[in-house]
Amino acid sequence: MRPQIVAFVCAFSFAGAPVLAGPPYLSDDPEPTDFEHYEIYAFANGGVGDNGSGGEAGLDFNYGATPDLQLTAVLPVGYARPNGAPAATHLGNIEFAAKYRVLHQSEMGWDVSVFPRLFLPAGSSQVGERHVSFLLPVWFGKDWGEKWSTFGGGGCVLNQGGDSRNFCLAGWAITYALLPELELGAEVFHQTADVKGGRAATIIGGGVKYDLSDNYHLLGYIGPTVQNAAENNRYTWYASALITF
């Protein structure tokens, strides 16, 4: 399973202190960035498997273009450290995306958004895909008071080129605000095989978000693979520093 695609399936408030959904989880939430506000993640992610490790680091830009529309651009550098081979670093799959909320919790009981994502060819096949791919997911979410939230959904990726194949993904997360500045969460995430001869993977992970202030935040995630771990990453991780304004 490619860690860059898994960690991409993510991108981002609650009343009061700005606690954000989406990252660090693999599943996304349906809430777009607030109108005329920005969210900028300096992130790193990766996966560790029997054949080595790999992932990405970069910047994830999000802008609230309208009350229901978020525009996203992700600029990553990919890395790969295969066992028994030289490490590689190169430009990863640049991403452009738009999250549009089609239903509101205040009116329908749930927020619902579509979040199409376009991935451009990476600079090297060692750190990403050398062809264009496209993800079209639908995400659902609901809040209970100021402490509990749940979100998830899924979609499929058009990903044909080389040994790659089209695949689908789905996930669901639940979060709890343990303290005004600290949120904890758990998630189940599943992805079908994305390469010829590959195997599906299921991850059960946990995430944390900590607000240093109204504008600065820290996020982290760790998720062991519980299905076909030998053929995929043994575990997946994500960390970021977030600026909101």
Residue pairs with C-beta under 8 A, 6 or more apart in sequence:
1 47
1 191
1 194
1 198
1 201
1 225
1 232
1 233
2 128
2 129
2 194
3 45
3 46
3 47
3 54
3 55
3 56
3 233
3 236
4 45
4 55
4 56
4 76
4 78
4 92
4 93
4 127
4 128
5 119
5 133
5 135
5 157
5 159
5 194
6 26
6 45
6 47
6 169
6 189
6 191
6 203
6 236
7 26
7 43
7 45
7 55
7 56
7 236
7 238
8 74
8 93
8 95
8 117
8 119
8 135
9 26
9 27
9 28
9 135
9 137
9 169
9 171
10 22
10 23
10 24
10 25
10 26
10 27
10 28
10 238
11 22
11 23
11 28
11 60
11 62
11 70
11 72
11 74
11 97
11 99
11 115
12 20
12 21
12 22
12 23
12 29
12 31
12 33
12 39
12 41
12 62
12 70
13 19
13 20
13 31
13 34
13 244
14 20
14 21
14 143
14 146
14 149
14 177
15 146
16 146
16 180
17 180
17 181
17 211
17 214
18 211
18 214
18 217
18 244
19 177
19 183
19 209
19 211
20 39
20 209
20 217
20 219
20 242
20 244
21 28
21 29
21 31
21 141
21 149
21 151
21 173
21 175
22 28
22 29
23 41
23 43
23 60
23 219
23 221
23 238
23 240
23 242
24 207
24 208
24 209
24 219
24 220
24 221
24 238
24 239
24 240
25 171
25 173
25 185
25 187
25 189
25 205
25 207
25 221
26 171
26 187
26 189
26 203
26 205
26 221
26 223
26 236
27 139
27 151
27 152
27 153
27 154
27 171
27 172
27 173
27 187
27 189
28 99
28 115
28 137
28 139
28 151
28 153
29 111
29 139
29 141
29 149
29 151
30 99
30 101
30 110
30 111
30 112
30 113
30 139
30 140
30 141
30 151
30 153
31 101
31 111
31 113
31 141
32 64
32 67
32 68
32 69
32 70
32 99
32 100
32 101
32 113
33 39
33 62
33 63
33 64
33 70
34 64
35 64
35 65
35 66
35 67
36 64
37 63
37 64
37 244
37 245
38 61
38 62
38 63
38 64
38 243
38 244
38 245
39 60
39 61
39 62
39 242
39 243
39 244
40 59
40 60
40 61
40 62
40 242
40 243
40 244
41 59
41 60
41 62
41 219
41 240
41 241
41 242
42 58
42 59
42 240
42 241
42 242
43 56
43 57
43 58
43 59
43 60
43 238
43 239
43 240
44 55
44 56
44 57
44 238
44 239
44 240
45 55
45 56
45 57
45 236
45 237
45 238
45 239
46 53
46 54
46 55
46 56
46 79
46 236
46 237
47 53
47 54
47 55
47 232
47 233
47 234
47 235
47 236
47 237
48 233
48 234
48 235
48 237
49 229
49 232
49 233
49 234
50 83
50 230
50 234
51 82
51 83
52 80
52 81
52 82
52 83
52 85
53 80
53 81
54 78
54 79
54 80
54 81
54 82
54 127
55 78
55 79
55 237
56 76
56 77
56 78
56 79
56 92
56 127
56 128
57 76
57 77
57 79
58 74
58 75
58 76
58 77
58 92
59 74
59 75
60 72
60 73
60 74
60 240
61 72
61 73
61 74
61 75
62 70
62 71
62 72
63 70
63 71
63 72
64 70
65 71
68 100
68 101
68 102
69 98
69 99
69 100
69 101
70 98
70 99
70 100
71 97
71 98
72 95
72 96
72 97
72 98
72 99
72 117
73 94
73 95
73 96
73 97
74 94
74 95
74 97
75 94
76 91
76 92
76 93
76 94
76 95
77 89
77 90
77 91
77 92
77 127
78 89
78 90
78 91
78 92
78 93
78 122
78 123
78 124
78 126
78 127
78 128
79 87
79 88
79 89
79 127
80 87
80 88
80 89
80 126
80 127
81 87
88 124
88 126
88 127
89 127
90 122
90 123
90 124
90 126
90 127
90 128
91 122
91 123
91 124
91 127
92 122
92 123
92 127
92 128
93 119
93 120
93 121
93 122
93 128
93 129
93 133
94 119
94 120
95 117
95 118
95 119
95 120
96 117
96 118
96 120
97 115
97 116
97 117
97 118
98 115
98 116
99 113
99 114
99 115
99 139
100 113
100 114
100 115
101 111
101 112
101 113
102 112
102 113
102 114
103 110
103 111
103 112
104 111
105 111
105 141
105 142
105 143
109 142
110 140
110 141
110 142
111 140
111 141
111 142
112 138
112 139
112 140
113 138
113 139
114 136
114 137
114 138
114 139
115 135
115 137
115 138
115 139
116 134
116 135
116 136
117 134
117 135
117 136
117 137
118 132
118 133
118 134
119 129
119 132
119 133
119 134
119 135
120 132
121 128
121 129
121 130
121 131
121 132
122 128
122 129
122 130
124 130
125 162
129 159
129 161
129 162
129 164
130 161
130 162
131 159
131 160
131 161
131 162
131 164
132 161
133 157
133 158
133 159
133 161
133 164
134 157
134 158
134 159
135 155
135 156
135 157
135 158
136 155
136 156
137 153
137 154
137 155
137 169
138 153
138 154
138 155
139 151
139 152
139 153
140 151
140 152
140 153
141 149
141 150
141 151
141 152
142 149
142 150
142 151
143 149
146 177
147 176
147 177
148 174
148 175
148 176
148 177
149 174
149 175
150 172
150 173
150 174
150 175
151 172
151 173
152 170
152 171
152 172
152 173
152 187
153 170
153 171
153 172
154 168
154 169
154 170
154 171
155 168
155 169
156 166
156 167
156 168
156 169
157 166
157 167
157 168
157 169
157 194
158 166
159 165
159 166
159 167
159 194
160 166
163 195
163 196
163 197
164 194
164 195
164 196
165 193
165 194
165 195
165 196
165 198
167 191
167 192
167 193
167 194
168 191
168 192
169 189
169 190
169 191
169 192
170 189
170 190
171 187
171 188
171 189
171 190
172 187
172 188
173 185
173 186
173 187
173 188
173 207
174 185
174 186
174 187
175 183
175 184
175 185
175 207
176 183
176 184
176 185
177 183
178 184
180 211
181 210
181 211
181 212
182 208
182 209
182 210
182 211
183 208
183 209
183 210
184 206
184 207
184 208
185 206
185 207
185 208
185 209
186 204
186 205
186 206
186 207
187 203
187 204
187 205
187 206
187 207
187 223
188 202
188 203
188 204
189 202
189 203
189 204
189 205
189 223
190 200
190 201
190 202
190 203
190 227
191 200
191 201
191 202
192 200
193 199
193 200
198 231
198 232
199 228
199 231
199 232
200 227
200 228
201 225
201 227
201 228
201 229
201 231
201 232
201 233
202 225
202 226
202 227
203 223
203 224
203 225
203 226
203 236
204 223
204 224
204 226
205 221
205 222
205 223
205 224
205 236
206 221
206 222
206 223
207 219
207 220
207 221
208 219
208 220
208 221
209 217
209 218
209 219
210 217
210 218
210 219
211 217
212 218
214 244
215 243
215 244
215 245
216 241
216 242
216 243
217 241
217 242
217 243
217 244
218 240
218 241
218 242
219 238
219 239
219 240
219 241
219 242
220 237
220 238
220 239
220 240
221 236
221 237
221 238
221 239
222 235
222 236
222 237
223 235
223 236
223 237
224 234
224 235
225 232
225 233
225 234
225 235
225 236
